[in-house]
Each structure stands twice: as C-alpha cells, then as structure tokens.
Amino acid sequence: MTTHESLKDIPGIKFVDHVAIAVKQGDLENQVKAYEMLGFRAIHREEVLGTDQVREALLQIGDGPNLIQLLEPLGPDSPVHKMIDKNGGRGGLAHLAFRVDSAQQAFDAMKAAGFQLIDKAPRPGSRGTTVFFVHPKSRDDNPFGFLIEIVEDPAATKQGEVANFGST
C-alpha cells in the first residue's frame, strides 16, 4: 500500500486551523497590537503549561476559520524559546496547524503510514482542542521542513466554523 492510499483513512484535513508564530519573551503584547492594526482581533489567550510552556494569543481576521497564534515562551525550557535561540534570537514560524475531524483517527493513520510523530498520543491543546505534532523531518522521502500540528476542535460544530471563544 502506498503512503497516499494509507492516508485516505485520515478523517480529512479540513483547512489551516492556524499559523503559529514565535515571539520573543516580553514581546507578546506588542505583537498583538501590530496584528490588531492589520484588522485581526484577539479571541483567546491562555498560558499553556506542560511541555509547551508558552503564553498564547489567538487572533482572527473577519469571520474565517484561519487564525494566527502568537506564542511567547514562559522560560528557557520552552520549545519555543529554544526555537528562537536557534533562530538567532528572532521569532518566526513556529508551526502550521491543520484542522481534522478526529485527532485520534488522524494520529493512528499517520503513525501507520510511517510519519514520525512527536507526541505518543493526541493530547489536550489550548482552547479545549485535542492536538498532536508531526516532526518536520517526518518522512525521509518528503520532509516537510517545518513543524506540523494536527488539531481537533470539538467546539466547532461544522466545517469552516470557528468556535465562539468569547472575548479575551
């Protein structure tokens, strides 16, 4: 069975959930203001502890489903802090996240297809989502070159709808 055939069982990538951008520690509020000048509005804020160790601000433009996630490391143990260090102290693309119907089904299908998955199983993400990460060099034959997050959002009731996160 080819990789393409084995992936047909993934519940389907519906759309780009968010583009995650790493920002330097102490710069989150300035970055939020910069995106607000472009017409984005903050719809969710959260400190994500565990292995992530970040403060996030999730921004939306218009009513579309695609979001920008700004990630500020909480300390030197944060993977985002380490990424910024590797990037010469500059922020930048942290990962690209795709929305799926079922994180568990996507995880199982990708694992069976030989993708290198960072998480041992889907886990709780911010805003009540279920997530897992795919390594940038996941496939020897076709490496992505950037970190991928797979996101299931049970609060979104239909394809293309962004959950109502309320005010910040």
C-alpha positions in Angstrom: 0.0 0.0 0.0 1.4 3.4 -0.9 1.5 6.3 1.6 -1.3 8.1 -0.4 -3.5 5.0 -0.1 -2.9 4.6 3.6 -3.7 8.3 4.3 -7.1 8.1 2.7 -8.4 6.9 6.1 -7.4 10.1 7.8 -10.7 11.9 8.6 -9.5 14.7 6.3 -7.6 17.9 6.7 -10.4 20.5 6.5 -8.4 23.7 6.5 -5.5 25.6 8.1 -6.5 26.0 11.7 -3.7 28.4 12.5 -0.2 29.6 11.7 1.8 29.8 14.9 4.4 32.5 15.2 7.0 32.5 17.9 7.6 35.9 19.6 10.4 36.9 21.9 9.8 36.8 25.6 8.2 40.1 26.7 7.0 41.0 23.1 3.6 39.3 23.0 1.6 42.5 23.7 3.4 44.5 21.1 2.9 41.7 18.5 -0.9 41.5 19.4 -1.1 45.3 18.8 0.7 45.0 15.5 -1.8 42.4 14.2 -4.7 44.4 15.5 -3.5 47.2 13.2 -4.0 44.7 10.4 -7.6 44.1 11.4 -7.1 41.0 13.5 -8.8 40.7 16.8 -7.7 38.6 19.8 -10.2 35.9 20.5 -8.4 33.8 23.1 -5.5 34.0 25.5 -4.0 31.2 27.6 -0.9 30.1 29.4 -0.2 26.6 28.1 2.0 24.7 30.6 3.1 21.1 30.4 5.7 20.5 27.8 4.7 23.6 25.8 5.5 26.4 28.4 4.1 29.3 26.3 1.7 32.2 26.6 -0.5 32.3 23.6 -2.7 34.9 21.9 -5.0 33.6 19.2 -6.1 36.2 16.6 -8.8 36.1 14.0 -9.5 38.3 11.0 -13.1 38.6 9.9 -15.3 35.5 10.3 -13.0 33.0 8.6 -11.7 29.8 10.3 -8.0 30.6 9.8 -6.2 32.0 12.8 -2.8 33.4 13.8 -1.4 32.0 17.1 1.3 34.1 18.7 3.5 32.1 21.1 5.7 33.7 23.8 7.9 31.3 25.8 7.4 31.3 29.5 11.1 30.4 30.2 14.2 28.8 28.8 12.8 25.3 28.9 10.0 26.2 26.4 10.5 24.6 23.0 9.5 28.0 21.6 12.4 29.6 23.5 14.8 27.0 22.1 13.5 27.7 18.6 14.0 31.4 19.0 17.6 30.7 20.2 18.3 28.5 17.2 16.9 31.4 15.0 19.5 33.9 16.3 17.1 35.4 18.8 14.4 36.2 16.3 10.9 34.9 16.3 9.3 33.4 13.3 7.2 30.5 12.1 6.8 28.0 14.9 4.4 25.6 13.1 1.5 25.2 10.8 -1.7 23.6 12.2 -4.3 21.7 10.2 -7.9 21.0 11.4 -9.2 17.5 11.3 -12.4 15.8 12.4 -10.7 13.3 14.7 -7.2 13.7 16.1 -7.1 10.1 17.2 -8.0 8.8 13.7 -5.5 11.1 12.1 -2.8 10.1 14.6 -3.5 6.4 14.0 -3.4 6.7 10.2 -0.3 8.9 10.2 1.5 6.5 12.6 0.6 3.5 10.4 1.8 5.4 7.3 5.3 5.9 8.9 5.1 9.5 9.9 7.4 10.5 12.8 5.0 11.8 15.5 6.4 13.8 18.3 3.6 13.1 20.8 2.9 9.5 21.9 -0.8 10.1 21.6 -3.2 13.0 20.9 -3.2 15.3 24.0 -5.1 18.3 25.3 -4.2 21.6 23.5 -5.2 25.1 24.2 -8.9 26.3 23.9 -10.2 22.8 24.6 -8.7 21.2 21.5 -7.0 17.8 21.0 -3.7 18.0 19.3 -0.5 16.2 18.3 2.6 17.3 16.5 4.3 15.8 13.4 8.1 16.1 13.1 9.5 18.5 10.4 11.7 15.6 9.1 8.9 13.1 9.4 9.3 11.5 6.1 12.7 10.7 4.7 11.2 10.7 1.1 9.4 14.0 1.5 10.4 16.0 4.6 8.1 19.0 5.4 10.8 21.2 6.8 8.6 22.8 9.4 6.6 21.5 12.4 3.0 20.5 11.8 0.3 20.4 14.4 -2.9 18.4 13.9 -5.9 19.9 15.7 -9.4 18.6 16.5 -11.7 21.3 17.8 -14.8 19.8 19.3 -16.3 23.2 19.9 -16.5 23.9 16.2 -19.8 22.5 15.1 -19.3 22.3 11.4 -16.6 22.5 8.8 -15.3 26.1 8.3 -16.8 27.4 11.5 -14.6 28.9 14.2 -15.7 28.1 17.7 -17.1 31.0 19.7 -14.2 31.7 22.1 -15.7 34.8 23.6 -13.7 37.9 24.5 -10.1 38.0 25.7 
